Amino acid sequence: MKLTPYWLDTAPDFTSGAVEQLPGKCDVAIIGGGLTGLAAALALARRGVDVVVLEAGKVVGAASGRNGGHCNNGLAHNVAGLAKTLGPDRARALYHAFDAAVDRVEQLVEEEAIDCSFRRSGKIKLAAKPRHYDDLVKTHELLSQDIDSDTELLPAAELEREVKSSQFHGGLLYRRSAMLHVGRFGIGLAEAASRQGARIFEQAEVSGLNRLAGTRYEVHCSRGTLRAEKVLVATGAETGDALPFFRRRIVPVGSFIIATEPLTSEQVDSIMPTRRTGVTTKNIGNYFRISPDDRLIFGGRARFALSSPDSDAKSGRILERTMLQIFPQLAGTEIAYCWGGLLDITTDRLPRAGQQDGLFYSMGYSGHGVQMSVYMGEVMAQAMAGEAAANPFRDLSWPPVPAPASSSWFLPLIGAYYRVLDYVR
Ligand SMILES: Cc1cc2nc3c(=O)[nH]c(=O)nc-3n(C[C@H](O)[C@H](O)[C@H](O)COP(=O)(O)OP(=O)(O)OC[C@H]3O[C@@H](n4cnc5c(N)ncnc54)[C@H](O)[C@@H]3O)c2cc1C
């Protein structure tokens, strides 16, 4: 079993990384070479802006290349709950922002001819308990009114033709959702940005920033120092001490994934014949899909822990047991890959984007970042280029999290809380 992300192991290498010396200045410096930073870099470079990306490790080496490859529409939230807290109009607008984000990924794949098996597969939210299905019925009622007419309720008897498991009590199908090979997509985005003139420096960790005036900053990184007219912070869950304002507001939470060996088409038909993305309704739930080469990619929180090779392997064993509870048909199937990554979570699970101390930023996608990071990278590029930009997450307050919430010892406590919640609800 390889302890490396399947997506990165089966993607081409990024060949256009900048090898020259770091320039002394640029129009825009982007900190972070994940999907947010790369989408912003491409959009800015297309406008003729002199843009430099500073990535501490390798492009899409963090969450952007380690996720489940779901490009789903719909919110991380129960839309009714969000309508209560933010009002129905705002909840609807946020829901539609995710629709627009999936559309944008699809358009980019086409525009840049990125070979990443993008497919409008549809997503099924799977009721893990009978009462969860009642909640899905209510959600469907609300969505059908004027939010998403492309949803369909699947009572247990109908779900059988989609997902062959005795563990679910019905589901809700979101037809606009998609899937893609996220490694090939991310590398394709980086190559496209480079082709347009963005200079992408890997192994360039930013260690400090000095504000010069307004949005102008001096940026210190392991490959030198440069002055930028504007800076975009696109550091996701990996945000460290060099960016304390953001570090205090993002909670990094581990999520883990296993990938089986390639299945035969009979095996795929015996578990998920319609090959959609599947997400269960539990708080400590699971998400799964079939890869372009017919593996089951099966993820979940498994343990409330951070990611490391040892932690990933432990979580992988838990995931394998859960996978076999859901799909006992796969008994004896080899697990070929196991990996983990950090989710960039906010306390209300809504992203945050805007400007702080002259720095532009976008992060906090809370597990729904494949599509939204791309969308928000482009929105922030528009804002930095001085164009009117429709930021769906404008004006959301963003207080710091209490110190323990970002500490690793606190994660198992949160896990225990959600386990109890899953047991009683
Ligand atoms: C296991 C897992 C499964 C997921 N599954 C899904 C899914 O199926 N669908 C979905 O929509 N979302 C999913 N997500 C979430 C999604 O992957 C992320 O929200 C998204 O990729 C965030 O992109 P980003 O570019 O903002 O951040 P990242 O991809 O984390 O990129 C940030 C980059 O910034 C760099 N960086 C940080 N600090 C510095 C510094 N000081 N100097 C230079 N560089 C720095 C990091 O090295 C990193 O490469 C999942 C996440 C994980 C971890």
PDBQT file of the ligand as one rigid body, heavy atoms in Angstrom, charges set to zero:
ROOT
HETATM    1  C1  LIG A 501      -8.638  14.622   2.706  1.00  0.00    +0.000 C 
HETATM    2  C2  LIG A 501      -9.392  15.771   2.097  1.00  0.00    +0.000 A 
HETATM    3  C3  LIG A 501     -10.523  15.505   1.339  1.00  0.00    +0.000 A 
HETATM    4  C4  LIG A 501     -11.231  16.564   0.736  1.00  0.00    +0.000 A 
HETATM    5  N1  LIG A 501     -12.232  16.263  -0.136  1.00  0.00    +0.000 NA
HETATM    6  C5  LIG A 501     -12.827  17.254  -0.815  1.00  0.00    +0.000 A 
HETATM    7  C6  LIG A 501     -13.743  16.953  -1.850  1.00  0.00    +0.000 A 
HETATM    8  O1  LIG A 501     -13.927  15.796  -2.230  1.00  0.00    +0.000 OA
HETATM    9  N2  LIG A 501     -14.396  17.983  -2.454  1.00  0.00    +0.000 N 
HETATM   10  C7  LIG A 501     -14.166  19.280  -2.103  1.00  0.00    +0.000 A 
HETATM   11  O2  LIG A 501     -14.801  20.176  -2.653  1.00  0.00    +0.000 OA
HETATM   12  N3  LIG A 501     -13.222  19.615  -1.177  1.00  0.00    +0.000 NA
HETATM   13  C8  LIG A 501     -12.538  18.634  -0.549  1.00  0.00    +0.000 A 
HETATM   14  N4  LIG A 501     -11.547  18.946   0.340  1.00  0.00    +0.000 N 
HETATM   15  C9  LIG A 501     -11.201  20.360   0.573  1.00  0.00    +0.000 C 
HETATM   16  C10 LIG A 501     -10.366  20.974  -0.568  1.00  0.00    +0.000 C 
HETATM   17  O3  LIG A 501      -9.368  20.065  -0.980  1.00  0.00    +0.000 OA
HETATM   18  C11 LIG A 501      -9.707  22.275  -0.082  1.00  0.00    +0.000 C 
HETATM   19  O4  LIG A 501     -10.691  23.136   0.479  1.00  0.00    +0.000 OA
HETATM   20  C12 LIG A 501      -9.011  23.036  -1.203  1.00  0.00    +0.000 C 
HETATM   21  O5  LIG A 501      -8.142  22.213  -1.922  1.00  0.00    +0.000 OA
HETATM   22  C13 LIG A 501      -8.257  24.238  -0.640  1.00  0.00    +0.000 C 
HETATM   23  O6  LIG A 501      -7.431  24.773  -1.654  1.00  0.00    +0.000 OA
HETATM   24  P1  LIG A 501      -6.422  25.954  -1.291  1.00  0.00    +0.000 P 
HETATM   25  O7  LIG A 501      -5.660  26.247  -2.514  1.00  0.00    +0.000 OA
HETATM   26  O8  LIG A 501      -7.170  27.068  -0.674  1.00  0.00    +0.000 OA
HETATM   27  O9  LIG A 501      -5.502  25.359  -0.142  1.00  0.00    +0.000 OA
HETATM   28  P2  LIG A 501      -4.332  24.238  -0.209  1.00  0.00    +0.000 P 
HETATM   29  O10 LIG A 501      -4.566  23.233  -1.243  1.00  0.00    +0.000 OA
HETATM   30  O11 LIG A 501      -4.143  23.767   1.195  1.00  0.00    +0.000 OA
HETATM   31  O12 LIG A 501      -3.075  25.069  -0.661  1.00  0.00    +0.000 OA
HETATM   32  C14 LIG A 501      -2.448  25.986   0.194  1.00  0.00    +0.000 C 
HETATM   33  C15 LIG A 501      -0.980  25.983  -0.151  1.00  0.00    +0.000 C 
HETATM   34  O13 LIG A 501      -0.349  27.045   0.549  1.00  0.00    +0.000 OA
HETATM   35  C16 LIG A 501       0.970  26.629   0.839  1.00  0.00    +0.000 C 
HETATM   36  N5  LIG A 501       1.466  27.450   1.951  1.00  0.00    +0.000 N 
HETATM   37  C17 LIG A 501       1.003  27.519   3.226  1.00  0.00    +0.000 A 
HETATM   38  N6  LIG A 501       1.749  28.381   3.941  1.00  0.00    +0.000 NA
HETATM   39  C18 LIG A 501       2.689  28.869   3.098  1.00  0.00    +0.000 A 
HETATM   40  C19 LIG A 501       3.757  29.788   3.270  1.00  0.00    +0.000 A 
HETATM   41  N7  LIG A 501       4.006  30.395   4.436  1.00  0.00    +0.000 N 
HETATM   42  N8  LIG A 501       4.541  30.059   2.195  1.00  0.00    +0.000 NA
HETATM   43  C20 LIG A 501       4.309  29.478   0.986  1.00  0.00    +0.000 A 
HETATM   44  N9  LIG A 501       3.308  28.581   0.790  1.00  0.00    +0.000 NA
HETATM   45  C21 LIG A 501       2.516  28.292   1.837  1.00  0.00    +0.000 A 
HETATM   46  C22 LIG A 501       0.818  25.157   1.212  1.00  0.00    +0.000 C 
HETATM   47  O14 LIG A 501       2.040  24.468   1.053  1.00  0.00    +0.000 OA
HETATM   48  C23 LIG A 501      -0.260  24.696   0.247  1.00  0.00    +0.000 C 
HETATM   49  O15 LIG A 501       0.262  24.082  -0.904  1.00  0.00    +0.000 OA
HETATM   50  C24 LIG A 501     -10.823  17.919   0.958  1.00  0.00    +0.000 A 
HETATM   51  C25 LIG A 501      -9.688  18.182   1.738  1.00  0.00    +0.000 A 
HETATM   52  C26 LIG A 501      -8.977  17.119   2.296  1.00  0.00    +0.000 A 
HETATM   53  C27 LIG A 501      -7.743  17.424   3.110  1.00  0.00    +0.000 C 
ENDROOT
TORSDOF 0
